[in-house]
Amino acid sequence: MSKWTLHINWDANILLKSLNLRGLSVGPKFILPKWSGMKNQLWAWNSNKAGVYFLHQEMERFHNLLESVSLGDSSFPRRYKKMCRLICDETVKNIKKISNQASGEVSLPELNKLFLRFCREYQRLGGTIIITLNEAEANLAKKLDSPKDLTFFVASSELSWDGLEELSRLKIIDFINREYRPLFIDNDIEIIKKELPKLPLLRNKIIRHIEKFCWIPLNFNKEIWDLSFFLNLFQSYLKDSYDYRSRIKELEDYPKQMHENRKKVRAKADRETKIIGDLLEARSYVRLYRANVYSLAYYSAFPLLKEISKKVFLPFNLLRYFTPDEISAAVENGRGLTADVAARRKVAFVMLVEEGIYRQMEGKEAESYISRACPVEKIKDADKVIGVCAYPGKVRGRVKIIFDAREMNKVKNGDILVCNATNPDLVIVMSRCGAIVTEQGGITSHAAIVSREMKKPCVIGTKVATKVFKDGDMVEVDAEKGIVRKIK
């Protein structure tokens, strides 16, 4: 049995994840001075899995300290939320300033100083992470009337960046449908692109949208959303005859409705339940806000990182496969980083911290360690999976397993989306499907938060759904019970 407990899935951006690792090693000292940081961490990925793992005992100590502090000071969740947002916003602002100073005129020592300043700023984001146990969510659920109450209790009443992007996107689609529907229905994307300069009002709406939201998928190791991506998206919505007007109303009403629902649930809870619920809500809000800030901060650093990639003779998209120390040494010494090292690390890489001592592995050594330390989950039932309710509801539909956004077209209205975990690239699929089933994630995960905004039945944390089901299986999703089963 592995000593490590999976906390969250993550991607293979070694540069950024190294900085998160450092931030976690320090911890949220700004609000939790008694915590000395996570001294044991495993960040690993290969072709089969990617994740961040901690020792359960250390997670338990962190969680118990959080509960103790929160119960002793009921303002803790609110202060944590406020201070984390301030840190996130300051980090983006500071990284923009740092990155704008990078240019071909900057000397290597000065460029390295800018890079190290960027690292210190980005590392602050990792220091805002707090860890709560799944057991806390389960214990809270037992004190409430239904799983639906739990979703209302821990859900933020503010729209996520994903929700704000969707609302803006749907308003553009409404405008296109009223003014330029034939252009998008009858033509391919290249023709639409050629026509856009002749339509300045539409073009400006789309460009403003891209500039505001294009960076969202970066934290999930996805490419920036560009013009082609959005034009394809707009066209898909129009051809699907998607009821975007109802969805616009849902998104606009979401903050008020969620606030009212949460207020009703809290009114029935005792003091301890309220405080723990507030703590989980604060974590849920900060987690998604920070996930988007990870992307925005990285995007803001592009001018600096692109300048560095030139100096170390490496394509920009491969810089992510090197640690901050490796990049800094290469810049300082004016030497290159090699693409073959990046290629090995893309396949398999491990960052391991044990009792504060760091080491890393790649290639076969990493593969071997992952197979020993991160065993594959065994299938206990070939006909059903059990997870946690993120948003209630009961539906039936055909399974469509998605591993990558490029497969999104195979999902039709009412299908059951089954995936390892969701990300912003899959939001259009999530809006189209009848229910969402994920292997990973808790009630504060991307899938949970977006499913609540979409009011889609959602079961999370099933661990083996993509292995138990196959495309085309007819299943019943009973989200309130957290059960997804095949229908014979």
Solvent accessible surface area in square Angstrom, and as a share of the most:
residue,aa,sasa,rsa
1,M,243,1.08
2,S,31,0.20
3,K,113,0.48
4,W,18,0.06
5,T,46,0.27
6,L,58,0.29
7,H,39,0.18
8,I,39,0.20
9,N,33,0.17
10,W,40,0.14
11,D,19,0.10
12,A,13,0.10
13,N,6,0.03
14,I,0,0.00
15,L,1,0.01
16,L,2,0.01
17,K,1,0.00
18,S,9,0.06
19,L,0,0.00
20,N,0,0.00
21,L,12,0.06
22,R,75,0.27
23,G,2,0.02
24,L,4,0.02
25,S,29,0.19
26,V,70,0.40
27,G,6,0.06
28,P,1,0.00
29,K,89,0.38
30,F,68,0.28
31,I,13,0.07
32,L,2,0.01
33,P,99,0.62
34,K,172,0.73
35,W,20,0.07
36,S,65,0.42
37,G,1,0.01
38,M,0,0.00
39,K,72,0.30
40,N,8,0.04
41,Q,0,0.00
42,L,0,0.00
43,W,1,0.00
44,A,3,0.02
45,W,9,0.03
46,N,24,0.12
47,S,100,0.64
48,N,124,0.64
49,K,55,0.23
50,A,27,0.21
51,G,2,0.02
52,V,1,0.01
53,Y,16,0.06
54,F,1,0.00
55,L,30,0.15
56,H,64,0.29
57,Q,112,0.50
58,E,4,0.02
59,M,10,0.05
60,E,73,0.33
61,R,137,0.50
62,F,1,0.00
63,H,10,0.04
64,N,83,0.42
65,L,39,0.19
66,L,0,0.00
67,E,45,0.20
68,S,71,0.46
69,V,42,0.24
70,S,0,0.00
71,L,52,0.26
72,G,68,0.65
73,D,54,0.28
74,S,63,0.41
75,S,25,0.16
76,F,0,0.00
77,P,4,0.02
78,R,161,0.59
79,R,91,0.33
80,Y,1,0.00
81,K,46,0.20
82,K,156,0.66
83,M,63,0.28
84,C,1,0.00
85,R,95,0.35
86,L,105,0.52
87,I,20,0.10
88,C,0,0.00
89,D,62,0.32
90,E,65,0.29
91,T,0,0.00
92,V,12,0.07
93,K,122,0.52
94,N,45,0.23
95,I,1,0.00
96,K,92,0.39
97,K,113,0.48
98,I,5,0.02
99,S,1,0.00
100,N,116,0.59
101,Q,90,0.40
102,A,15,0.11
103,S,47,0.31
104,G,54,0.51
105,E,162,0.72
106,V,30,0.17
107,S,58,0.38
108,L,57,0.28
109,P,69,0.43
110,E,84,0.37
111,L,0,0.00
112,N,11,0.06
113,K,117,0.50
114,L,12,0.06
115,F,0,0.00
116,L,67,0.33
117,R,92,0.34
118,F,0,0.00
119,C,4,0.03
120,R,147,0.54
121,E,30,0.13
122,Y,0,0.00
123,Q,46,0.20
124,R,84,0.31
125,L,0,0.00
126,G,0,0.00
127,G,9,0.09
128,T,0,0.00
129,I,11,0.05
130,I,3,0.02
131,I,0,0.00
132,T,8,0.05
133,L,11,0.05
134,N,109,0.56
135,E,84,0.38
136,A,6,0.05
137,E,12,0.05
138,A,50,0.39
139,N,79,0.40
140,L,6,0.03
141,A,32,0.25
142,K,163,0.69
143,K,111,0.47
144,L,24,0.12
145,D,114,0.59
146,S,32,0.20
147,P,40,0.25
148,K,82,0.35
149,D,18,0.09
150,L,7,0.04
151,T,0,0.00
152,F,22,0.09
153,F,0,0.00
154,V,0,0.00
155,A,1,0.01
156,S,14,0.09
157,S,34,0.22
158,E,82,0.37
159,L,26,0.13
160,S,15,0.09
161,W,56,0.20
162,D,5,0.03
163,G,1,0.01
164,L,74,0.37
165,E,2,0.01
166,E,3,0.01
167,L,26,0.13
168,S,35,0.22
169,R,4,0.01
170,L,0,0.00
171,K,96,0.41
172,I,11,0.06
173,I,0,0.00
174,D,27,0.14
175,F,23,0.10
176,I,0,0.00
177,N,35,0.18
178,R,140,0.51
179,E,93,0.42
180,Y,52,0.20
181,R,91,0.33
182,P,88,0.56
183,L,28,0.14
184,F,0,0.00
185,I,48,0.25
186,D,106,0.55
187,N,43,0.22
188,D,85,0.44
189,I,23,0.12
190,E,101,0.45
191,I,77,0.39
192,I,0,0.00
193,K,59,0.25
194,K,147,0.62
195,E,54,0.24
196,L,5,0.02
197,P,88,0.55
198,K,138,0.58
199,L,36,0.18
200,P,85,0.54
201,L,104,0.52
202,L,0,0.00
203,R,98,0.36
204,N,65,0.33
205,K,60,0.26
206,I,1,0.00
207,I,51,0.26
208,R,142,0.52
209,H,6,0.03
210,I,22,0.11
211,E,115,0.52
212,K,115,0.49
213,F,3,0.01
214,C,6,0.03
215,W,7,0.02
216,I,0,0.00
217,P,0,0.00
218,L,16,0.08
219,N,11,0.06
220,F,50,0.21
221,N,49,0.25
222,K,47,0.20
223,E,129,0.58
224,I,56,0.28
225,W,9,0.03
226,D,77,0.40
227,L,50,0.25
228,S,34,0.22
229,F,50,0.21
230,F,0,0.00
231,L,0,0.00
232,N,75,0.39
233,L,8,0.04
234,F,0,0.00
235,Q,21,0.09
236,S,27,0.18
237,Y,8,0.03
238,L,5,0.02
239,K,117,0.50
240,D,57,0.30
241,S,91,0.59
242,Y,45,0.17
243,D,90,0.47
244,Y,14,0.05
245,R,136,0.50
246,S,55,0.36
247,R,12,0.04
248,I,22,0.11
249,K,130,0.55
250,E,59,0.26
251,L,0,0.00
252,E,92,0.41
253,D,44,0.23
254,Y,7,0.03
255,P,48,0.30
256,K,142,0.60
257,Q,71,0.32
258,M,8,0.04
259,H,107,0.48
260,E,75,0.33
261,N,41,0.21
262,R,36,0.13
263,K,137,0.58
264,K,138,0.59
265,V,7,0.04
266,R,68,0.25
267,A,80,0.62
268,K,134,0.57
269,A,17,0.13
270,D,86,0.45
271,R,142,0.52
272,E,81,0.36
273,T,3,0.02
274,K,60,0.25
275,I,7,0.04
276,I,15,0.07
277,G,0,0.00
278,D,28,0.14
279,L,0,0.00
280,L,1,0.00
281,E,16,0.07
282,A,1,0.01
283,R,15,0.06
284,S,1,0.01
285,Y,20,0.08
286,V,4,0.02
287,R,34,0.12
288,L,13,0.06
289,Y,29,0.11
290,R,16,0.06
291,A,14,0.11
292,N,2,0.01
293,V,5,0.03
294,Y,5,0.02
295,S,0,0.00
296,L,34,0.17
297,A,0,0.00
298,Y,13,0.05
299,Y,74,0.28
300,S,13,0.08
301,A,0,0.00
302,F,21,0.09
303,P,65,0.41
304,L,0,0.00
305,L,1,0.01
306,K,91,0.39
307,E,19,0.08
308,I,0,0.00
309,S,6,0.04
310,K,137,0.58
311,K,58,0.24
312,V,0,0.00
313,F,152,0.63
314,L,8,0.04
315,P,76,0.47
316,F,52,0.21
317,N,86,0.44
318,L,36,0.18
319,L,3,0.02
320,R,35,0.13
321,Y,8,0.03
322,F,6,0.03
323,T,11,0.06
324,P,2,0.01
325,D,96,0.50
326,E,45,0.20
327,I,0,0.00
328,S,16,0.10
329,A,35,0.27
330,A,0,0.00
331,V,0,0.00
332,E,89,0.40
333,N,100,0.51
334,G,34,0.33
335,R,116,0.42
336,G,32,0.31
337,L,16,0.08
338,T,74,0.43
339,A,52,0.40
340,D,84,0.44
341,V,31,0.18
342,A,0,0.00
343,A,56,0.44
344,R,109,0.40
345,R,12,0.05
346,K,128,0.54
347,V,86,0.49
348,A,0,0.00
349,F,0,0.00
350,V,0,0.00
351,M,0,0.00
352,L,1,0.01
353,V,6,0.04
354,E,58,0.26
355,E,130,0.58
356,G,49,0.47
357,I,130,0.66
358,Y,94,0.36
359,R,115,0.42
360,Q,57,0.25
361,M,7,0.03
362,E,42,0.19
363,G,18,0.17
364,K,181,0.77
365,E,101,0.46
366,A,0,0.00
367,E,59,0.26
368,S,51,0.33
369,Y,21,0.08
370,I,3,0.02
371,S,78,0.51
372,R,157,0.57
373,A,13,0.10
374,C,6,0.04
375,P,76,0.48
376,V,95,0.55
377,E,77,0.35
378,K,169,0.71
379,I,82,0.42
380,K,191,0.81
381,D,56,0.29
382,A,67,0.52
383,D,53,0.28
384,K,73,0.31
385,V,5,0.03
386,I,106,0.54
387,G,16,0.15
388,V,71,0.41
389,C,9,0.06
390,A,0,0.00
391,Y,25,0.10
392,P,14,0.09
393,G,28,0.27
394,K,127,0.54
395,V,45,0.26
396,R,143,0.52
397,G,8,0.08
398,R,119,0.43
399,V,0,0.00
400,K,38,0.16
401,I,15,0.07
402,I,2,0.01
403,F,141,0.59
404,D,38,0.20
405,A,15,0.11
406,R,209,0.76
407,E,59,0.26
408,M,24,0.11
409,N,106,0.55
410,K,65,0.28
411,V,0,0.00
412,K,123,0.52
413,N,102,0.52
414,G,37,0.35
415,D,13,0.06
416,I,0,0.00
417,L,0,0.00
418,V,0,0.00
419,C,1,0.01
420,N,56,0.29
421,A,39,0.30
422,T,7,0.04
423,N,18,0.09
424,P,3,0.02
425,D,15,0.08
426,L,5,0.03
427,V,3,0.02
428,I,8,0.04
429,V,0,0.00
430,M,0,0.00
431,S,8,0.05
432,R,24,0.09
433,C,1,0.01
434,G,18,0.17
435,A,0,0.00
436,I,0,0.00
437,V,0,0.00
438,T,0,0.00
439,E,8,0.04
440,Q,41,0.18
441,G,32,0.31
442,G,15,0.14
443,I,0,0.00
444,T,1,0.01
445,S,10,0.06
446,H,17,0.08
447,A,4,0.03
448,A,0,0.00
449,I,17,0.08
450,V,3,0.02
451,S,0,0.00
452,R,3,0.01
453,E,3,0.02
454,M,9,0.04
455,K,83,0.35
456,K,36,0.15
457,P,16,0.10
458,C,0,0.00
459,V,0,0.00
460,I,0,0.00
461,G,21,0.20
462,T,7,0.04
463,K,107,0.45
464,V,14,0.08
465,A,0,0.00
466,T,20,0.11
467,K,102,0.43
468,V,14,0.08
469,F,5,0.02
470,K,133,0.56
471,D,67,0.35
472,G,31,0.30
473,D,18,0.09
474,M,62,0.28
475,V,0,0.00
476,E,19,0.09
477,V,0,0.00
478,D,17,0.09
479,A,0,0.00
480,E,77,0.35
481,K,144,0.61
482,G,0,0.00
483,I,47,0.24
484,V,0,0.00
485,R,95,0.35
486,K,50,0.21
487,I,42,0.22
488,K,200,0.85
